[in-house]
């Protein structure tokens, strides 16, 4: 089992928006693979939204409603990407500390 400083921040929230963590030393476990897949979807969604945002911002006739909706979607995607980056950054730091 992993030590407390090796917990993996999962790409979803628990009740009341609290973070969820995974404690395992098996990177191929079902939950690890599920988290990896969800992170990949979240990153892909963020990339798609970035493309959509660039296109929308180039359009001179974009409505306020369209821009507001895009901002809401980008905010959610940014939150997801930040969680992925935080999780992966923490895992990198833990693995770097294990090196001689």
N, C-alpha and C positions, 0 to 999 in steps of 0.2 A: 504494500500500500504506500501511497505517496505521503510525504510529510506535509504539514499544513501550509508551508510556503511553496509547495508544488501543486496546489489546487489549480485546476483549469477553470477559468471563467467561461461559462457556457454562453452561446450566442442567443440566449433567450432569458427572459425574466421570470421570476416566480411570482407568487401572490404579492399583491401590493407593489409590484415593480421591483422587488428585491432581487439582487443578483443571485444566480444559481452557479454552483461550482461542482466540478467532478473530481473525485479522488480516485485515481487509478494509476497503476504503472504500466497498463496495457494500452498502448497507442492504437491497437487494432480491435479494441473492445467495441461492442455495439454502440455504446454511448459516445465513445470517442469518434467513431466513424460518422454517427449521426450529426454530431457537432461539426465535424469537418465539412460534411455535405451542406448543412445549413449555412455555415460561414461562406462556402463557395456560392451559394444562391444569393446571399446577402451582398457579396462583393459584385456579383454579376448584375444584380438589380441596380446597385449604385452606379456601375459603369453605364448601364442603359439610361438611367436617369440623367447622368451627366451629358450624354449625347442629346437627350431630349431637351435639357436645359439650354445647351448651346444653340440648338435649332430654334427654340422658343424665343430666346433673347435676341436672335438675329431678326425675327419677325417683327416688323414695325407695327403690326396690327394686333399684337397679343393683348387680350383683354386683362383687366385687373383680376377677374375671377380665375382665368387661366394661370396667371402669374402667382396668385395666392395658392392655388391647388399645387402648382409645381413647387413652391416654397415649402408647403407642408410635406410633400413627398420627399423632397431633398433633405428636410430636417430629419425625417424618419430614417432615411438611408444613411445620413451622416452619423446618426446615433448608433446604428448597427455597425458601420465601418469602424467607428471609434471603439466599440466594444470588442470587435475582432482584433483591432490593432493593440488594444490594451491586453487582451488575452495572449496574443502571440508574442508581444513584447515581454510580458511576464515570463512566459515559457522560455523565451530565448535567454533572459537573464538568469533563470534557474539553471538552464543547461550550461551556460557559460561559467557559472560559479562551480559547476561540477568538474570542469576541465582542470588538469594539473597546471 
